Amino acid sequence: SQGNQVFLLKGSEEAYRNLIEKMNEGAVLLSGKGTILYSNEGFARLVTAPLDKVMGTDITDWVSKGSTHDLKALIAIIDEKPGKRVIDIAFQTAEGKLVPTQVSINKASIDSLDAVALIVTDLTAHMQEDVKRYTANL
């Protein structure tokens, strides 16, 4: 009765941002060289560092020495062979504790910036359950 109208989803960007900020997993956006352009609180908690101390650092500052080469190699080929990749690596907390994780990596484009997106899942609880199960079986 009022003619053609345009409806907008108000706050859809806000809902998406809230989802990323509140999820338990770490979400990290990297430059092609590995600089952390964005990190959510989940990643900051994983590495036990304040969020403002995480952003702007190199991702390898938070990766265990044994996993650095694997992660760098994967980031380097993401442009040549786009697509989601999954890798198990250990991150290092600010206190030096190693945290086993599974990282999903994919290419991301934000405006004209080519970036790399990471979703980091802490495997500690999962591994503790495995140890309990194996111990019970023994």
ZIZIBEL-V729394 format. One record per residue. N is the residue number from 1. D_LAST is the distance of its C-alpha to the last C-alpha in Angstrom with 1 decimal. Layout:
# ZIZIBEL-V729394
N/D_LAST
N/D_LAST
This chain:
# ZIZIBEL-V729394
1/73.8
2/73.4
3/73.2
4/70.4
5/67.9
6/65.0
7/61.9
8/59.3
9/55.7
10/56.3
11/53.3
12/51.2
13/50.7
14/49.8
15/47.2
16/45.6
17/45.7
18/44.2
19/41.3
20/40.5
21/41.1
22/38.9
23/35.8
24/32.5
25/32.2
26/34.4
27/37.5
28/39.4
29/42.6
30/43.4
31/46.6
32/46.5
33/46.2
34/43.1
35/44.9
36/43.4
37/46.2
38/44.4
39/41.2
40/40.0
41/38.6
42/35.1
43/35.2
44/36.9
45/34.2
46/31.4
47/33.3
48/34.4
49/38.0
50/41.1
51/42.1
52/45.4
53/43.7
54/41.6
55/44.4
56/46.6
57/43.9
58/42.5
59/39.1
60/37.9
61/38.6
62/35.4
63/33.2
64/31.0
65/32.8
66/30.3
67/30.9
68/34.7
69/35.8
70/33.8
71/35.1
72/38.6
73/38.6
74/37.6
75/40.3
76/42.8
77/42.5
78/42.4
79/46.2
80/46.3
81/43.6
82/43.4
83/40.6
84/37.4
85/34.7
86/31.2
87/29.5
88/26.4
89/27.7
90/27.2
91/30.0
92/31.0
93/32.1
94/35.3
95/33.4
96/31.7
97/28.2
98/26.5
99/25.7
100/23.9
101/26.0
102/27.1
103/30.9
104/33.2
105/36.5
106/39.7
107/43.4
108/45.5
109/49.2
110/50.8
111/54.6
112/55.5
113/52.5
114/49.8
115/46.4
116/42.7
117/40.6
118/36.9
119/34.5
120/31.6
121/28.4
122/26.0
123/22.4
124/21.0
125/20.1
126/18.6
127/16.4
128/15.3
129/14.3
130/12.3
131/10.5
132/9.9
133/8.7
134/6.3
135/5.1
136/5.4
137/3.8
138/0.0
